[in-house]
Structures are given as C-alpha cells and as structure tokens.
Amino acid sequence: YRGLVEATFEAVFVHEDGVVVECNDEALALLGYRRAQVLGRYIWDLAPSDSQGEIQARIARDERGEGTSWARRADGRLVPVRVRARTVEADGRRLRVVVLREGQLTPRLAGERA
C-alpha cells in the first residue's frame, strides 16, 4: 500500500491500533516531521493534548468520518486541518487510514483555541 499512499496529493497517515505504520511525504511536509519521527508514534501525539482522548475514543469505536480539527506540527504550532478517517483491511491487518488537508480557520476552530 506504500505506492498508493505516496500517489495522493493529501497528507496520509496509516496506523494500526493507534501506532503509525506508514505516512507519505505530503504528511511529513504538512506537519514538518521526518519519517523516523512519525513511524512508531501514536497518531494522537500529532494532535493537541486536549483532543487526544477524543481521538482515542473514535479509534476504539472504529468511527468513520470527517471534520475539522487541529494538528500539531513538529515545531509545536497548531495547524487547522480537514480530517477524514476510516478502517480498512490489508494483508490480514486492520489499518486505519487518516487523510489530512490543511484547512481554513473556521469560527468554531478559532473559538477552540481562544
């Protein structure tokens, strides 16, 4: 699935039980990480600490969805993102694919960080 992940123009993270097992160059560029800093890390570590519990709950419920949120860059700055996530079966494994696209700062997001 590595080739598919790299073929997209959006930031893609793939995780298994919350642990990032793959990401593409777009994801690294969006958040300013090197691959070695992301692989093996929990996906919720890439979000603000006050969102991590909600992310863990969505993963536990195997929730498929999309929305707006924040992602944490390597330098600690937060960036608004559009998020889409779903679980897929690949090579006998249950993997969760998370796609991020840099988003607009909506009034709701602005209010979260005010």
C-alpha positions as CSV (number, residue, x, y, z in Angstrom):
1,Y,0.0,0.0,0.0
2,R,3.0,2.3,0.2
3,G,2.7,3.2,-3.5
4,L,-1.0,4.2,-3.0
5,V,-0.1,6.3,0.0
6,E,2.5,8.2,-2.0
7,A,0.3,8.7,-5.0
8,T,-2.1,11.1,-3.4
9,F,-1.7,14.9,-3.0
10,E,-3.1,14.9,0.5
11,A,-1.3,14.0,3.8
12,V,-1.9,10.4,4.6
13,F,-1.2,8.5,7.8
14,V,-1.8,4.8,8.3
15,H,-1.9,3.4,11.8
16,E,-2.6,0.1,13.5
17,D,-4.1,0.3,16.9
18,G,-3.0,3.9,17.1
19,V,0.6,3.3,16.1
20,V,1.6,5.0,12.9
21,V,3.0,2.4,10.4
22,E,3.1,4.5,7.3
23,C,2.8,8.1,6.1
24,N,3.5,9.9,2.9
25,D,5.8,12.8,2.0
26,E,2.8,15.2,2.0
27,A,2.1,14.3,5.6
28,L,5.7,15.0,6.6
29,A,5.7,18.3,4.7
30,L,2.3,19.4,6.3
31,L,3.5,18.8,9.8
32,G,7.2,19.3,9.5
33,Y,8.4,15.9,10.7
34,R,10.9,13.5,9.4
35,R,9.6,9.9,8.7
36,A,11.6,8.5,11.6
37,Q,9.9,10.9,14.0
38,V,6.4,9.7,13.0
39,L,6.7,6.0,12.4
40,G,6.0,4.0,15.6
41,R,4.4,7.1,17.3
42,Y,0.8,7.2,18.4
43,I,-1.4,9.1,15.9
44,W,-2.9,11.1,18.7
45,D,0.5,12.5,19.5
46,L,0.1,14.6,16.3
47,A,-2.9,16.4,17.8
48,P,-3.2,18.9,20.7
49,S,-3.3,17.2,24.1
50,D,-6.9,18.3,24.7
51,S,-8.0,16.3,21.6
52,Q,-6.2,13.1,22.3
53,G,-8.8,11.4,24.4
54,E,-11.5,12.1,21.7
55,I,-9.2,10.7,19.0
56,Q,-8.6,7.5,21.0
57,A,-12.4,7.1,21.6
58,R,-13.1,7.5,17.8
59,I,-10.5,4.8,17.1
60,A,-11.9,2.5,19.7
61,R,-15.4,2.9,18.2
62,D,-14.0,2.3,14.7
63,E,-15.7,5.5,13.7
64,R,-15.6,6.6,10.1
65,G,-15.9,10.2,9.4
66,E,-14.7,13.6,8.5
67,G,-14.5,17.0,10.1
68,T,-12.2,19.9,11.0
69,S,-9.7,19.8,13.8
70,W,-6.1,20.8,14.7
71,A,-2.8,19.0,14.0
72,R,0.4,19.7,15.9
73,R,3.4,20.5,13.8
74,A,6.9,19.3,14.8
75,D,7.7,22.9,16.0
76,G,4.6,22.8,18.3
77,R,2.5,25.2,16.2
78,L,-1.1,24.1,15.5
79,V,-2.5,24.0,12.0
80,P,-6.2,23.7,11.2
81,V,-6.9,20.6,9.2
82,R,-9.8,18.8,7.4
83,V,-9.7,15.2,8.6
84,R,-11.1,12.0,7.0
85,A,-10.6,8.6,8.6
86,R,-11.7,5.0,8.1
87,T,-10.6,1.5,8.8
88,V,-9.5,-0.9,6.0
89,E,-8.4,-4.5,5.8
90,A,-5.0,-5.0,4.2
91,D,-2.8,-8.1,4.3
92,G,-4.9,-9.6,7.1
93,R,-4.4,-6.4,9.2
94,R,-7.0,-3.8,10.4
95,L,-5.4,-0.5,9.5
96,R,-6.8,3.0,9.9
97,V,-6.2,5.5,7.2
98,V,-6.2,9.1,8.2
99,V,-6.2,11.8,5.5
100,L,-5.4,15.4,6.4
101,R,-5.7,18.5,4.3
102,E,-4.7,21.9,5.5
103,G,-7.9,23.7,6.3
104,Q,-9.3,27.1,6.9
105,L,-9.5,28.6,10.3
106,T,-13.3,28.4,10.9
107,P,-15.0,30.4,13.7
108,R,-15.5,27.1,15.6
109,L,-11.8,26.2,15.4
110,A,-10.8,29.8,16.3
111,G,-13.1,29.5,19.4
112,E,-11.5,26.3,20.5
113,R,-8.1,28.0,20.7
114,A,-9.3,31.4,22.1
